[in-house]
Amino acid sequence: MKRKFLSALFLGLSFGVFAQSEGGITPEMMQKIKQSYKSTPEDKALKNAVANGKIQSLALNLDNLRKYDTHFSHRVNSRGITDQKSSGRCWMFTGFNVMRSEMIAKYNLGAFEFSQNYLFFYDQLEKSNLFLSLIIKHIDEPLESKHNEWLMKNVLSDGGQFTGVSDLVTKYGLVPSTVQPETYNSNNTRKIDELIILKLKEYALELRAMKADKKAKKDKLEARKVEMLSQVYRMLVLAYGEPVQEFTYTLRDVNGKEISTETYTPKSFYEKYVGKDLKNSYVMLMNDPSREFFKVYEIENDRHVMDGANWKYINLPIEDIKKIAIESIKDSTMMYFSCDVGKFLYSDKGLLDVNNYDYGSLMGTTFGMDKKQRIQTFASGSSHAMTLCAVDLDKDGNPKKWLVENSWGASNGWQGHLIMTDEWFEEYMFRVVVDKKYVPANILKYLEQKAIMLPPWDPMFSEDVD
């Protein structure tokens, strides 16, 4: 009886402390909050509208849409709009669009397209190997360590960025889309990814158990990893088909005239029709005002291939990036480009403009964070990759708006493209990958710096799905 009384007393005291803990909403505070809201007839009408309608539609700035314009003073020609369907492969579509635009121009092709399915197979296999290799690398750390926690939360994805394109194409080559066409699961990657992720997590725990229980040496762990990857390979074959090793292909121009018919391997096809040193010809330029400009940064373990390259980029003011991008477009060269595409997108017209929606007036407040603050608070980050292909310059050579070729199908946006105002470009553009020949020597010289290593859980990259 005494013990029950003490327990009840303890619970009562604990509840009292909890109820009175500092920072909670007290009745007095609630009264002040409620009194601050003044219900007027106008506000009642607004409340009814917001409660029963789509907020974007209510905040749509119709006056702003009158400025909608599809003219561009400088544009890189291209043929055919790609469609990544229900997958996160925008990074691969974007990288391929850069390469195919040059191939189309060189050989006067029609809407030629590389096979995303072919290279995506290897992307998923390489990422599985990367995950298991990093599990082995950090195997002596607790499962709760920051590295292992990050690994278990980021096992495998269909997202990525340009170093994945450069490393994978260099290693495995390219094939035309007709040689290895899409499957249902390459267009709808979610379920097969879930299954492989589940298996890889199981494998990670097995490797850790081998080390803990049997004191397994690294060679034993590596041998078991190969067996694990064999199972992953089988799952990928079932979902995407086994990658082609050799094929005969007829290349035709836009009028159907035969250019050549030959037998290729994926690497020989790439070397003949693209042939560019993807690893050394390009540089990634970032606009991240949350950290120092004119420095080189690298993201730890953020790559597609274990024996490939981490992200590495030069952080530059937005005006420097604009000048370089303009030079590339003027010379008919597209660029890999990534941004926070969901911010202020009016999808009906494919327009990205910070004035598309007036949320402040609708909600009776302001939203005042700048780009640096949005990055620091995880409110904005790169979410999508597209191909930067056009700019509209005024009479003084200053950009008014930009155009990107998207990979959401020809019926999306403006003829498969998105139009960005220059103000939106400044606020929500994050990086471009540019051929080094368009980058001034004084900027390329920054690459001689030792890169500042950033963790993969850094705010700038935590939700990156390029």
Summary of the structure (lengths in Angstrom):
residues: 466
radius of gyration: 26.3
end to end distance: 63.6
largest distance: 97.1
contacts: 1399
relative contact order: 0.14
helix: 46%
strand: 17%
